[in-house]
Amino acid sequence: MAHSKSLAAREARLAYGMLAPAFSIIFLIVLFPVLLNVWLSFKPVTLADLRAPTPVANERVIGSAEEVGDSLTLRLTMRNSSQSALLRNVELTKILPPGLTLANTDPRCYQDTTALRCTFGEWAGGFRETLDLSFTVGPAYFAVGSPDLRASPAAIQARAENVLTNLVFTLENYRRVITSPEFWPVLRVTLYYTLFSTLGSILLGLFAAQLLNTQFVGQGVLRGLFLFPYVAPVIAVAFVWTFFLDPSSGTINALGMRYGLIEQPLNFLGQRAIDIELFGVVFSLPLALLTVIAFSSWNYFPFAFLFILARLQAVPKEMYEAANVDGATSWQQFWFITLPQLLGVLAVLFLLRFMFMINKFDDIFLLTGGAAGTKNLPVMIYDQAFALANIGAGAAAAMVLFVILLLFMFVYFRFVPESD
């Protein structure tokens, strides 16, 4: 019995050992970036903090030596490269040409044979100092041809606390993000953009799948063409849309004005809102936001189209034949046969597209740059981290987005029924 337990334990250790490479890859690719983002969200880190603070010393020689006994002055202009970080144990070492003797009385510097050594202690952030060190020239200096005092650059080193690895944490990043005047409008735009882009791409995919779920000449060619928006480079299609929607020379505005659909050119990507009167009631519509939603719906509908078409082709034809015999109309067949058969794949599509769209950055950034009421959370994260150089605030905004996505997934898996 004991032998069997020992064998089972060895087999378990062997199994875990064989899975160790897979666990390591998962940690490095998936978990480590997430954990690093969580860590940074609680750190007061800016883009400048990514470069470690260092002591800097520039050298300049004052005077010239013509004979033994002359004096040379080495002027050291020193500073702390950081305006806030403290440097500790600052030390400078410089190899001197032979024949030079340190003559000044600065207690921080001394000469060790042919080496100059200085101990400066601590430098506060923004520290600057100019130090003049005098040397007396001896015969050995001329024996080697009057070498340049700067021939061997000074080596200066120090110890500094790394803001990325220390244990100083703060909630200031989250406070800055959540109390920002633009946070709640950006969050609202993010939810609108994500929800309506997801629904739009699924509806377009359903419509396209219904069209191509029959046999006709050229069906294969059309299926291939329907994939074009999804496989084309997003930067290329965004450029084409920008050109078509241009208020000055765009095709859409030209056609709209020619056929009397609009009275003046519309700035689809630069106008925040447009007023439309229907049945005597004036509605204000977010024009730029609706445009980027339309772009995303068109750009990603082939993804839904492929899933839905594959499921449609698996629906038994006998069900439609029986419905025809019973006199069911096309709409009734769609509502009572097609749609129930698609509920499972539609639910999966909604989950996948929602997760993709809530993280979408490139579409909005390429079309509007987040202007005209189209900025979503990914663009806000970019602005905080790179435009404002606040890495910590950008990481905090990313964590807010992550929490929103987790809440959506919880609600989805809690309340969406599983398909049979």
SULQUI-V777399 format. One record per residue. N is the residue number from 1. RES is the residue in three letters. PHI is phi in whole degrees, 0 to 359 (NA if undefined). OMEGA is omega in degrees with one decimal (999 if undefined). Layout:
# SULQUI-V777399
N:RES:PHI:OMEGA
N:RES:PHI:OMEGA
This chain:
# SULQUI-V777399
1:MET:NA:178.6
2:ALA:296:179.7
3:HIS:296:179.7
4:SER:294:177.4
5:LYS:294:178.7
6:SER:295:178.3
7:LEU:295:179.3
8:ALA:296:179.0
9:ALA:294:178.5
10:ARG:294:177.7
11:GLU:294:178.3
12:ALA:295:178.3
13:ARG:297:178.3
14:LEU:296:179.6
15:ALA:296:178.1
16:TYR:296:177.5
17:GLY:296:178.7
18:MET:290:179.0
19:LEU:274:-177.2
20:ALA:303:177.9
21:PRO:300:178.9
22:ALA:295:177.9
23:PHE:297:-179.9
24:SER:295:179.4
25:ILE:295:178.7
26:ILE:299:-179.5
27:PHE:294:-176.3
28:LEU:290:-173.9
29:ILE:272:-172.9
30:VAL:254:-170.1
31:LEU:282:-175.6
32:PHE:300:177.1
33:PRO:300:179.1
34:VAL:294:-179.9
35:LEU:296:177.8
36:LEU:296:178.5
37:ASN:294:176.4
38:VAL:298:179.7
39:TRP:299:-177.4
40:LEU:293:-177.8
41:SER:293:178.5
42:PHE:256:-177.7
43:LYS:247:176.3
44:PRO:280:-172.8
45:VAL:252:170.5
46:THR:248:-178.3
47:LEU:299:179.6
48:ALA:292:-178.8
49:ASP:287:179.0
50:LEU:291:174.8
51:ARG:265:-176.0
52:ALA:297:177.7
53:PRO:295:-178.5
54:THR:222:171.8
55:PRO:279:-178.6
56:VAL:236:178.7
57:ALA:225:174.7
58:ASN:255:-174.6
59:GLU:249:174.5
60:ARG:213:-179.8
61:VAL:261:179.7
62:ILE:248:180.0
63:GLY:95:178.2
64:SER:217:-178.0
65:ALA:252:178.8
66:GLU:253:-178.0
67:GLU:207:179.8
68:VAL:299:-180.0
69:GLY:99:176.1
70:ASP:294:-177.2
71:SER:240:172.3
72:LEU:241:179.3
73:THR:244:175.5
74:LEU:259:179.2
75:ARG:263:178.4
76:LEU:256:173.9
77:THR:260:-170.7
78:MET:243:178.6
79:ARG:202:172.0
80:ASN:268:-176.5
81:SER:294:-179.7
82:SER:258:177.1
83:GLN:272:-175.9
84:SER:228:-174.3
85:ALA:282:178.5
86:LEU:270:175.5
87:LEU:257:179.8
88:ARG:244:176.1
89:ASN:52:179.4
90:VAL:285:-178.6
91:GLU:226:178.7
92:LEU:237:178.1
93:THR:227:179.8
94:LYS:217:175.6
95:ILE:279:-176.5
96:LEU:263:171.9
97:PRO:296:178.6
98:PRO:296:176.7
99:GLY:92:177.9
100:LEU:255:179.9
101:THR:235:-179.7
102:LEU:295:-175.1
103:ALA:248:-176.4
104:ASN:280:-175.5
105:THR:246:178.3
106:ASP:296:-174.5
107:PRO:293:-177.2
108:ARG:278:-174.9
109:CYS:238:175.8
110:TYR:211:-178.4
111:GLN:252:177.8
112:ASP:245:-173.0
113:THR:54:-178.8
114:THR:259:-178.6
115:ALA:240:172.4
116:LEU:263:-179.6
117:ARG:231:179.0
118:CYS:230:177.1
119:THR:242:-173.5
120:PHE:255:178.9
121:GLY:76:-175.5
122:GLU:255:172.7
123:TRP:240:176.8
124:ALA:287:177.6
125:GLY:298:-178.1
126:GLY:79:-178.1
127:PHE:297:174.7
128:ARG:217:178.3
129:GLU:202:173.1
130:THR:245:-175.8
131:LEU:239:177.1
132:ASP:257:178.3
133:LEU:243:-177.7
134:SER:262:178.8
135:PHE:232:174.8
136:THR:265:-175.6
137:VAL:272:177.7
138:GLY:250:-178.1
139:PRO:302:-177.4
140:ALA:297:-179.8
141:TYR:294:-179.8
142:PHE:280:-179.6
143:ALA:294:179.7
144:VAL:256:172.9
145:GLY:87:177.5
146:SER:50:-177.4
147:PRO:293:178.2
148:ASP:287:180.0
149:LEU:297:-179.7
150:ARG:266:-176.9
151:ALA:300:177.0
152:SER:250:-176.2
153:PRO:299:178.6
154:ALA:290:175.4
155:ALA:256:-177.8
156:ILE:237:-176.9
157:GLN:219:-178.6
158:ALA:198:175.5
159:ARG:247:179.8
160:ALA:221:177.0
161:GLU:286:-179.4
162:ASN:272:-177.9
163:VAL:296:-179.6
164:LEU:282:-173.8
165:THR:246:179.8
166:ASN:286:-175.8
167:LEU:256:175.7
168:VAL:268:-178.5
169:PHE:238:-178.0
170:THR:208:173.0
171:LEU:261:-177.2
172:GLU:298:-180.0
173:ASN:298:179.2
174:TYR:292:178.0
175:ARG:297:-179.3
176:ARG:297:-177.0
177:VAL:288:-172.6
178:ILE:288:179.8
179:THR:272:177.5
180:SER:295:-179.5
181:PRO:299:-176.9
182:GLU:267:-172.1
183:PHE:296:-175.4
184:TRP:292:172.3
185:PRO:300:178.5
186:VAL:294:177.9
187:LEU:298:178.7
188:ARG:296:177.2
189:VAL:298:179.6
190:THR:300:-179.2
191:LEU:292:177.6
192:TYR:298:-177.8
193:TYR:299:-177.8
194:THR:294:-176.2
195:LEU:295:-174.3
196:PHE:285:174.4
197:SER:292:177.9
198:THR:296:-180.0
199:LEU:295:-179.9
200:GLY:296:179.8
201:SER:293:179.2
202:ILE:290:179.8
203:LEU:295:176.5
204:LEU:296:177.5
205:GLY:296:177.3
206:LEU:295:178.9
207:PHE:298:179.7
208:ALA:295:179.8
209:ALA:294:176.9
210:GLN:297:-179.7
211:LEU:295:-173.3
212:LEU:260:178.1
213:ASN:269:176.2
214:THR:229:-179.5
215:GLN:271:174.5
216:PHE:202:-178.1
217:VAL:292:-179.8
218:GLY:86:-178.5
219:GLN:299:-178.9
220:GLY:295:178.8
221:VAL:295:-179.9
222:LEU:295:177.2
223:ARG:299:177.6
224:GLY:295:179.4
225:LEU:294:-179.9
226:PHE:294:179.4
227:LEU:276:-174.0
228:PHE:303:-178.5
229:PRO:302:-175.7
230:TYR:279:-175.4
231:VAL:268:179.7
232:ALA:290:178.0
233:PRO:301:-174.8
234:VAL:297:180.0
235:ILE:292:179.0
236:ALA:288:-178.7
237:VAL:291:176.3
238:ALA:295:177.2
239:PHE:296:-180.0
240:VAL:295:178.3
241:TRP:298:178.7
242:THR:299:178.8
243:PHE:293:-179.7
244:PHE:296:-174.7
245:LEU:265:-178.6
246:ASP:301:-177.5
247:PRO:290:-177.2
248:SER:266:-174.8
249:SER:231:-177.2
250:GLY:285:-178.7
251:THR:294:-175.9
252:ILE:297:178.9
253:ASN:294:179.8
254:ALA:297:178.9
255:LEU:293:-179.4
256:GLY:297:179.3
257:MET:285:-179.5
258:ARG:294:-177.1
259:TYR:262:173.4
260:GLY:75:179.3
261:LEU:282:177.6
262:ILE:225:-178.6
263:GLU:273:179.7
264:GLN:215:-177.7
265:PRO:300:178.5
266:LEU:255:175.3
267:ASN:269:-172.7
268:PHE:301:-174.8
269:LEU:257:-178.2
270:GLY:233:-178.4
271:GLN:255:-174.4
272:ARG:294:-175.1
273:ALA:215:176.5
274:ILE:222:-179.9
275:ASP:263:179.4
276:ILE:234:179.9
277:GLU:257:177.4
278:LEU:230:177.6
279:PHE:55:177.1
280:GLY:81:-179.9
281:VAL:247:-179.0
282:VAL:267:177.3
283:PHE:250:175.3
284:SER:258:-177.0
285:LEU:251:177.5
286:PRO:286:-170.8
287:LEU:299:-177.2
288:ALA:297:179.9
289:LEU:295:177.5
290:LEU:297:179.8
291:THR:293:179.7
292:VAL:290:174.2
293:ILE:295:177.3
294:ALA:298:178.4
295:PHE:298:-178.7
296:SER:294:178.2
297:SER:298:178.8
298:TRP:291:-174.3
299:ASN:291:-172.4
300:TYR:244:178.9
301:PHE:294:178.5
302:PRO:300:177.1
303:PHE:299:177.3
304:ALA:291:-179.4
305:PHE:303:-178.7
306:LEU:295:-179.2
307:PHE:296:-175.9
308:ILE:293:179.7
309:LEU:298:178.4
310:ALA:298:179.2
311:ARG:288:179.5
312:LEU:298:-178.2
313:GLN:288:177.6
314:ALA:266:178.0
315:VAL:286:-178.3
316:PRO:300:179.3
317:LYS:295:-178.5
318:GLU:299:-179.4
319:MET:295:178.5
320:TYR:289:178.7
321:GLU:296:178.4
322:ALA:295:179.0
323:ALA:294:177.2
324:ASN:297:179.2
325:VAL:298:-179.6
326:ASP:280:177.0
327:GLY:85:179.8
328:ALA:288:177.2
329:THR:284:179.2
330:SER:298:179.0
331:TRP:294:178.2
332:GLN:295:176.7
333:GLN:297:179.4
334:PHE:294:-174.1
335:TRP:287:-173.4
336:PHE:258:179.6
337:ILE:242:-173.9
338:THR:294:-174.9
339:LEU:298:176.5
340:PRO:300:178.3
341:GLN:290:-177.1
342:LEU:263:-173.8
343:LEU:303:-179.1
344:GLY:298:-178.2
345:VAL:290:176.8
346:LEU:294:177.6
347:ALA:296:177.9
348:VAL:296:178.5
349:LEU:298:179.4
350:PHE:298:178.7
351:LEU:297:-177.4
352:LEU:295:-177.0
353:ARG:292:178.0
354:PHE:297:179.3
355:MET:294:178.8
356:PHE:291:-172.8
357:MET:286:-179.3
358:ILE:290:177.3
359:ASN:260:-174.5
360:LYS:290:178.5
361:PHE:241:-168.8
362:ASP:293:-177.4
363:ASP:301:-177.8
364:ILE:292:-178.7
365:PHE:296:-179.0
366:LEU:285:-176.0
367:LEU:279:-173.1
368:THR:233:-175.1
369:GLY:70:-177.8
370:GLY:88:-179.1
371:ALA:277:174.9
372:ALA:57:176.0
373:GLY:74:-179.6
374:THR:243:-177.1
375:LYS:290:175.6
376:ASN:251:-175.2
377:LEU:297:176.6
378:PRO:302:177.0
379:VAL:291:176.8
380:MET:296:176.8
381:ILE:299:178.1
382:TYR:298:-179.3
383:ASP:297:-179.1
384:GLN:294:-172.8
385:ALA:283:-171.5
386:PHE:243:179.4
387:ALA:292:178.0
388:LEU:263:176.3
389:ALA:61:179.6
390:ASN:251:-176.8
391:ILE:296:-179.0
392:GLY:298:179.2
393:ALA:293:176.4
394:GLY:297:177.5
395:ALA:294:177.8
396:ALA:295:176.9
397:ALA:297:177.3
398:ALA:295:177.8
399:MET:291:175.0
400:VAL:299:177.5
401:LEU:298:179.0
402:PHE:296:179.3
403:VAL:294:177.3
404:ILE:300:179.3
405:LEU:294:176.8
406:LEU:296:178.4
407:LEU:297:177.8
408:PHE:298:-178.6
409:MET:295:177.7
410:PHE:297:179.7
411:VAL:297:-178.2
412:TYR:298:-176.7
413:PHE:286:179.9
414:ARG:276:-170.9
415:PHE:246:178.4
416:VAL:278:-178.1
417:PRO:290:177.3
418:GLU:285:178.6
419:SER:279:-180.0
420:ASP:286:999
